Amino acid sequence: MGIIRAVGASVDGVLADSWKEFFYCDAIPHGTMIVRARKRTSENSANHGDDNIITQGSVIAVADGQCAIVTVNGKVTAVLDEPGEHRFEGGTGMKGMLREIGRRITFGGDAAAVHRVYYVNLLECMDHHFSAAVPVKVLAPGGTVTIVCHCDGVYSFRITDPYRFYANVSGNVTTAFFYSQLGSQTQSEFTAALAPALSALSAQGMELSELPAHTEALCQAVREAMQDGPLAQRGLGVVSIALSSIRTDGHGMQRQERREDLAYISGVRTVPQEEAPAAPKSAPAPPAPAAWVCRCGQSNTGKFCTECGSPAGWTCACGCENTGKFCTECGKLRTG
């Protein structure tokens, strides 16, 4: 009798679940990240159909800003991120129905598979305030200086990878998963990414006082800093950042100013900017040869007279050869 009752329950259950369902999700409230869908059926199957069974050919509607995740026995089988109607394809025809009846008999008439649909909120989750003191490496003459920056503002994020979010965060929730369940984890990881992002912008030559006017560059730097971080592993990504104020500690600024002053003074002493480079010194000119007068009366500078060809030297009466006016041996004055 138990087998007969199981067969009857299996046939009734399969016939009740053969009615088409329609899955649709209204606007997901702010702060809700994922909700489990409930199927909408006709009156014939509303009282008898299994809520965990999706009939072949049922429709799953996806609105803008949403994504539908279909699971079978806990495994994700489809991620529907395009708005519009999507048709569920399972076992088809009479053979599929008889096969399902046979499977249910072995489970006492209950369904042997669990089908579920989850709707993920892809809209921007906005208005998350932050106030943090982050160490920033600021480019300065002669190296870098670490300055503590106090940043205040708001940021927004959204689910960029629904599969990662379902697999690593929410799982097969019974009803819904809310942002409040993440606690302060997301904000702590966001502020941790601010330090390398601000340091990267400073290395590019951007002044810290200019950052509020370059929010897009800051967002891109934060995304790059979080590319392989925990938020990305959870399928979350930063959309926008708005800085209301950014200020630095006085001690860090004094260190930077001292380093800049030392670099300036050192530069002035070693490499004067206004002083033109000195011209290279030329080699001294060789001395002009001494002039002498030959016996013939011709003045000369060479070794021989240009008029008579006599040599520049003269022979004293004492027999000493000389070139000057007086004899180097007896001191007699040259004559002729």
Secondary structure, 3 states (H helix, E strand, C coil): CHHHHHHHHHHHHHHHCCCCCEECCCCCCCCEEEEECCCECCHHHHCCCCCCCCCCCCEEEECCCEEEEEEECCEEEEEECCCEEEECCCCCHHHHHHHHHHHHHHCCCCCCCCEEEEEEECCCEEEEEEEEEEEEEEEECCEEEEEEEEEEEEEEEEECCHHHHHHHHHCCCCCEEEHHHHCCHHHHHHHHHHHHHHHHHHHCCCCHHHHHHCHHHHHHHHHHHCCCCHHHHCCEEEEEEEEEEEEECHHHHHHHHHHHHHHHHHHHHHCCCCCCCCCCCCCCCCCCCCCEECCCCCEECCCECCCCCCECCEECCCCCEECCCECCCCCCECCC
